[in-house]
Structures are given as structure tokens and as C-alpha cells.
């Protein structure tokens, strides 16, 4: 269990360089005609810069937790991206640490944090990028707060609370864990935008409804900023 010992911030799902997430989540950039391969388009670079300015504004000495999905360019573009833009990824992480490097960065890896070279540990890859601590599983902070990329099931009788990412601008609903599709609302949205039929969904675990007061969405697309983690915890206690 981790205790917070100085000013601490949290964010999730920045998706630096990701064209399609700008479309699906209506980020304010002109991307309607772009493909994922256009990850160096001026609109995408502006998106990256706007997010980085939020990091620039943080105190020089603080801790920053990231709940995953930091970069994304699409599976078909990874090889080219690695070959030509690895140093740009490192530069982004360095800027997040601030000009004096006194900020500490922690990341709970998400389902899209697979920007590691073939045969290499993805944990090692993110350490090499400059993170101070890399977690491949959810973590517990301040006794009963779970930081996770994807939301985790918490039974109504349990006193844990979940600060989650993954769902972007969509909050989970009380029946989120009752079905056999993770984040079905986002799957449905993407399918409709692409003009295809959403996959069917089956109710499997009706008893797995959750109390929504135990959950807090820390995604960039939900909040459009980096959040004060100390304040979130204080407000949820």
C-alpha cells in the first residue's frame, strides 16, 4: 500500500499521437479527414502540445500518477513509429518531469501501453522512457483507493474505491461489470461512427452491480486536465 507524501496529481488516457481518439472523443482538433498514420499532422502535434502545457503548469516538485494508455498510433504504425520517433516519446516524458526533473512519474500500464520493442519487457520499456515507477497491475494507495487502468469490480460490501481510466469521456454505469464486453458504450460509439453494426452484448452477471460513489473517472477526455489526486481522495472519504 502506498502513502502520498507530497502534492500528487493524476491523469489517464492521454493517447499522445492518436488520431482516432481525437475523433471518437470529440477532441477540439480538425481530424475528420485524418487516419492513424497521420500521427505527425499539425493538428495532432497541437493536441500533444496542449496536453503537455497542462504538465508544464504543475509544481516543480510533485508526484504524477498516470493510469495508462499514454501513447497510441495504431498497431499498423508501430514499427515505423519505433524506428523514427522513439526519441520524441522520451522527450514527452522528460517534459512531463519538468525542467528541473524533480517531479516523479508513476504509471499503471494500460491495454494500449505496448510500445515496447519485440522481445523486451514493457515494464522495462517504460522505465527506459523515464518513469520512476512502472506498475503492470492496479495499485492501492492511502489504504483503500485502487488506481487502475480499466475499472475494477468492487462489491457493495467492500470499502475500496476505484480511480480508473480506459473509458475516456464515458463514466461507468452501475451494471458495467454485468456484461461480457468491456466498455461496451465506447465499442458502440466507435461502431456507429465507422458505420458498422455494434457487437451483441449478453447479460452474464446480473449480481455484479456496483455503487457508483466508489468510482471516479480520471481520464483526460472526461476532465480535460490533470487532476489533484489529494483533493479527489479527500472528497471521496
Buried (B, 14 or more C-beta within 10 A) or exposed (E): EBEBEEBBBBBBBBBBBBBBBBBBBEBEBEBEEBEBBBBBBEBBBEBBEEBBEBBEEBEEEBBBBBBBBBBBBBEEBBEEBBEEBBEBBEBBBBBBBBEEEEBBBBBBBBEBBEBBEEEEEBBEBBBBBBBEBBBEEBBEBBEBBBBBBBBBEBEEEEEEBBBBBBBBBBBBBEBBBBBEBBBBBBBBBBEEEEEEEBEEEEEEEEEBBBEEEBBBBBBBBBBEEBBBBBEBBEEBE
